[in-house]
Amino acid sequence: MKYLVTGGAGFIGSHFIRRWLAAHPADQIVNLDALTYAGSRERLAAVEHEPRYQFQQGTVCSRDDVRRALAGCDAVVHLAAETHVDRSITDGAPFIRTNVEGAHLLFQEARAHRIGRLLHVSTDEVYGPVLEGAVDETAPLAPVSPYAASKAAGDLLAQAFFKTYGTPVIVARPTNIYGPAQFPEKLIPLGVTNALDGLQIPVYGDGRQRRAWLHVTDVCDALACLLERGAAGEVYNIAGGTEQDNLRTVAQVLAALGLPEERMVFVPDRPGHDRRYAMQDGKLRSLGWRPRIAFEQGLSETVGWYREHEAWWRPLVAKLREDSYHWLDRPARAGAAQPPHALR
């Protein structure tokens, strides 16, 4: 089988490609990635010279790029997306372009190429805040941020292509994901890299927003399960993580580094900040998937990875601190004045 993975130089995509090639020695993968700020070919150095792997720089917003990448492929894993909520609040246009228009173009070309299976990776944020209980895949979509709205639009397009054209699309909605080589604007890698630099870790509002955390390896195994056993036209939640508030998560990051909780700093909440997400995942579990990595273990290993790979993340953090929209443009030393923003 030959697979196209869009966004394969990103956090999830790079983990998925490495795991899939290792587990399926007869398969080939084409990686289509635009190499935006969050993409890095370094994540795939281990397979760069693997003859079954091909990198193509390009975007899902270009029909020529998509057609070239799809040539000879049997299935698609669609991960290419703008994903950071804070950036979408500052400027939603790139999110509409990639997550909606790009997804639509990809679905059109997948249909034209008679692709046998298309796995569209979305997010739990399309459901909006879930204050009590947990939602299953039949819950209405109620996105709050421009990011979440753009992903919800992509999900609806995927389902429309299945219903109208029979395009064999499967939609996956993962919970919060963490692990090695995640771009350092997300909460856990932000906390680790800030702490290693002697900076405070910002916490939005009162820090009581609740999230469920799932290691990237477990997410990749869920995607593999859906590729192999998921039903076309269906939506699957990928949950099963450890649910806790952001205060506890940041405290655990600091504890793993041997630092006091005083290194946290509370900052004004961001607009439309969802209080809690929670999903049921029985539908996916019925296919045989189970999460394997406990949060404490995964967090410890993740913190260790960032300790050992400063050469990878330091240039990225330096660039983030140049971005005028971002709170990192005025990082606070421990005990200094509070920065104006923080991250999810």
C-alpha positions, 0 to 999 in steps of 0.5 A: 500500500502507498499512503499520502500523509499530509502535514507529515512534518508536524508533531503528530504526522512525524510520529505517525510516519515513523511508527507506520513505516516501522510496523508495515515494511511493505508500505510506502509513504508520501509526506506532503508538508508546506513546512510552515512555522510548525513543520520540521523535517528534522522530526523525520531524520530517522527515515529521511533516506528510507526508500519507502519514504518520500518528502514533497514540499507543498500545500493542500491549498494547491491543486497541483501539489495535491495531485502530484502527491496523490499519484499512485496512492491508495489511502490518505491520512489528512493531518495538515492543518493550522492548529493553534487557538491563540493564532486563530484568535489573532488572525483566522484567515490561515485557518479558513484557508488550510482547514476548510478550503485545503480540506475541500480541495483534498477531498475533491482530488481524493475522490477524483483519484478514487482513493480507497480510504481517507482518514481526516484528523480533527479535534475535540474542540469542535464540540465546544465546552462540555461542562458535565459528563462526556459527549459521544460522536452524535453530539452537536458541533458547537465550536467557540474559537476560529480554529475550532470552527474551521475544523468543524467545517472540515468535518462537515465537508468530510461527511458531506463527501461521504454522503454525496459522493461515497468518498470513503472518509473517516473522521477522527477527533482526538483529545489534547495531545502531548509528547516529544518534539511538539512545537513549543507554543503548546502548554506542556512544551511551553512550560518545559522550555520556559522553565529550562530557560528560567522563565515563568510558566503562564496560566490563563485565568484561574487555571481551572480549565480541564483537559484530558491528555493523551500521549502522541504514541497512543494517538498514532496507534488510534489512527492506525486502528482507524485506517485498518478497521474504521468504517467509512463515513463514521466519526470516532472520538480518540479520548481515554486520556488523563483529565485534569485542570491546567494548574495541575498539569503545570504543577506536574511539569514543574515537579518533573523539573524539580522546580517550585509551583511559584514559577507559575504566573496567572495571566488574563484569560483569552477570549472564548476560552473553553472551560472543559472538553470531555469525550466518550471513546467506546466506539473506537475501543470496540475496534480494539484500541486502548491507550497504553501510556500513563500520563505521569510516565509520558510526561516524565519522558517528554520532559526528558526529551526536551532536556536532551534536545535543546538544539531542536527547540531553542531556535523555535522558541527564539522565533516565537519570542520575535512574534509580536502577537504572542506573549513570548515577545515579552518573556518574564523571568521568575518573579518579574512582571506578568506577561500579557498572554498565555497558552492553552 
